[in-house]
Every structure is written in structure tokens, then in C-alpha cells.
Amino acid sequence: MKNLLIICLVGLLCISATNLPEQTTVTRTLTPEQKTWIEKADRHEKDGWVYLHIEGAPRERGFQYGYLLAKEIAEGIRVRRESWKHTSGTEWSWLVAKSKELYTPKVDPESLAEIDGIVEGMAGAGVSTSRDEMVAYNGIFDLAWYWWPQVKRNLNALSPNPPKQSCSSFIATGSITQDGGIVLGHNTMFDYPEADFNVVLDVQPAKGHRILMHCRRSPTFAF
């Protein structure tokens, strides 16, 4: 009976190991510099909304973003990975490799520094990812909606064509508005997996204007 119990426990451990997500979760000790970066940032939640303040140079901002949103970013990648496999019939790693060829060389140095900071911040919080995966994730809408429908013709892929969706927006200014200022609005038509825009992001770059924006919890370039 004792031997049977041991065999069952080993089997459960093996099954659990084979179902682990691709992101590993080994928390790292932050360097003194990284601790200083995090002290400048702030995250708090209220009524389902996440308020995130980040500031500093690109890599610094990226680290704050990745460290403080690591859990949400990891979940976003997991959902997008499964969604991509379901709709395309190809592996997420294949798409990341294609994105590396198409997008990564064209990303400007400041954005790359911020992306690298996001990767480092997530690693500090115990989540493993890469620059190329972050670029692919940020470009997923262009890749999935515009690039993939053209490419799959040459691959004889049998995946269905996604239904076309249309967002709408408006902007008014000048004599149209009461005080001459700008009034704008936008509604977003997304699939259910993309319904994660619950972050209010407050960005104070080392150079440039402060930005307050509504964005998704999953990785976006914190310009």
C-alpha cells in the first residue's frame, strides 16, 4: 500500500510538470538599482481597475511595468497563446519566430529598451518571457488580422477566417464643442479574450510629456 501511494504521488507530480505554463515562476532578488526603480512606481486597485504609475527612462519604465503587472501579463500571454493555436492551427512559438523576422528589427531603440525592461521586470517577479515574445504579443492584432490571412494561403492552412469587426470613433473640436476644446470617443469591437482593458496607466517619461491613458493589463509599450 505504501509503495502504491508513492507511485501515485510521483505520477501526479509528473502530470503536473507536463501541464506547467511556458512561463516559469522563479522569483529573483532585485538589484539595488531595480529596487530604486520600483520605489518610484505605484500600483493600486479599486473596483476592478488597476492604477499603475511608472516613470523614468525607457528601461526603467519598462521594468516597473513588467514587475508590477507580471501576473496579468503572464495570463494575457497564456490566453493569447491558446487563442492563436485555436484559430490558426499553428504553434505560438512559430508566430514568435515569424514576428522576430518581421517586427523586431524595425522597432525603435527606445521601445526596445522599454520592452527589455518589461522582460527584466517580469523576471524579477518570477515570470519568464523574451523580447521577441513581447514584440509578437504587442503586434498580435496586425499579425492575426492582417498578416496571417495572407500568409496562410501559401501554407494551405485550414483555419477559418475570423469574422470582420469594426470599431468606431469620433473627435470634435473648435466651434463644435462648448469650450473649443477636444472631445473624442472610441468603442472597441474585440473578442472576449481581449476584454482586459482595466488598467489606468500614468506615465511620466524622463523626457517628454506626462501621459494618462486607459490600456490593457497585458503588455503594451508604455511609451
Secondary structure, 3 states (H helix, E strand, C coil): CHHHHHHHHHHHHHHHHHCCCCCCCCCCCCCHHHHHHHHHCEEEEECCEEEEEEEECHHHHHHHHHHHCHHHHHHHHHHHHHHHHHHHCCCHHHHHHHHHHHCHHHCCHHHHHHHHHHHHHHHHCCCCCCHHHHHHHHCHHHHHHHHHHHHHHHHCCCCCCCCCCCCEEEEECHHHCCCCCCEEEEECCCCHHHCCCCEEEEEEECCCCCEEEEECCCCCCCC
